[in-house]
Amino acid sequence: MPMYQPSSRREVDSSQVLDLETAVKDGVLGGGGGGVITTAAFASDKLDLKIMIEELESMDVPTVFICPISLEPMHDPVTLCTGQTYERSNILKWFSLGHCTCPTTMQELWDDSVTPNKTLQQLIYSWFSQKYLAMKKRSEDVQGRVKEILENLKKIKGQARVQALKELRQVVQAHGSAKKTVVENGGIGLISSLLGPFTTHAVGSEVIGVLVSLNLNLNSKSDLLQPAKMSLIVDILNEGSIETKINCTRLIGMLMEGTDFASENIASLSLLVGLLRLVKDKKHPNGVLVGLSLLETICSHESVRSSFVNVGAVPQLVELIPGLTNECLELVLHVLELLSSTPEGRLALKDCPNTIPNIVKLLMKASENCTQLALSILWAICKFAPEECASLAVDAGVAAKLLLVIQSGCNPMLKQRSAELLKLCSLNYTTTIFISKCKLTRTIQ
């Protein structure tokens, strides 16, 4: 049977095609879902449907409005003889590819006409119009409230100031338009000015909660990086709730991005100690990732590493290793690798009894990046104290692990570093295989 080739596609005019049962089931008709559909919806000054759909893209749209081909809301729905409705451009493209079937049912078409679904089109327009206008109304209300709070913050003090900041924080976190309003009305400078030597932690916590949700420019960052303000932020980090600690950590991370700062002003001992407490807090594991991320950023500055080692960071980070996720493991290993670049760091790693056992276990376990970082750390401390560390590494099973790396499909550089570490541990390839087989035999027995 020859392929069906529609030659001149007919278009039936103004047919009222709509699956009303589906529309009612989806809550589109009645109850305020779609509203009354009138011809006024298609007036010359009507809202642009495409713009409304774009701005409401995150909203759940009734399935009856979705084109089965593109899975996007329809602008110009047309219905086939099978009763299935599609976006006009999508179904015409389907036909242009030589198809003579309905994409949804795969039925062969007995009529080549496409029927504009005016009822559904009006329903779509009415639904999106109501949602769009409601959104705009809420946005205007939010913007007005933000301006009102900003004005009040210039006058009020004490608990009233705390409550106003709390409301502003909640509004900013919930509405993108609120963030824009704060920025456009000089809110960042106003809010930042509330941080000072006499600021209470209650006010400071709410200020930080607002600032961490905003896009700060370089001038705003420079203002917040002033020693007095940084000192307050660090104090709040050490003494606040877990939510406040995380907000402080994120804010400091934001301030360090794209700015030239004196690392000694940022990486105070108090900050380093506060971050260590955050990542060690087993009651609130949600602070581990953000804390380790900031520690990694801080330790990228060489001048800070010795201070970090001196506050006892190395053994505390080593003890964290067994319970971390892969993402956190890479961060903590990178921090330890950075610290191993200093004599103090290598000594601390060597003196920590769990360093070598915990690091050896990570070889070929979590990820290739973790393996690379673990090899780098082992190399640094074994080279620093070969006689002491090499034997500890062998006892921890490093021979078998290094053999796995060499025989795997890892990066050639990792294989080379593994071979070098074998030599550093006074082992050769043959000896390593022998040791591995002995360990395997003992395990089986």
Order of alpha helices (4+ residues) and beta strands (2+ residues): alpha-alpha-beta-beta-alpha-beta-alpha-alpha-alpha-alpha-alpha-alpha-alpha-alpha-alpha-alpha-alpha-alpha-alpha-alpha-alpha-alpha-alpha-alpha-alpha-alpha-alpha
